[in-house]
């Protein structure tokens, strides 16, 4: 398969994720869209790494996946805390949690 097709797929995934972050109000959906954008960036890194014949992009994609896993833990904890205090997962209610 042509590597350009992978780049088109990554651009499509990133566009879907970015539009989901900008349009949706549910915190869980926004969180999943951010993860979709990170996976699109990982696909781009691996594609360019394969095109140029070195492993630097694949190693960077691996570290990005590790950071994304840590982000999932912290992000879901924040969403659960928001839901427990406000009984809603809306992004608009998150500003009410200020001290």
Secondary structure, DSSP 8 states (H G I E B T S, - for coil): --HHHHHHHHHHHHHHHHHHHHH--BHHHHHHHHHHHHHHHHHHHHHHHHHHT-SHHHHHHHHHHHHHHHHHHHHHHHHHHHHHHHS--BSGGGGGG--
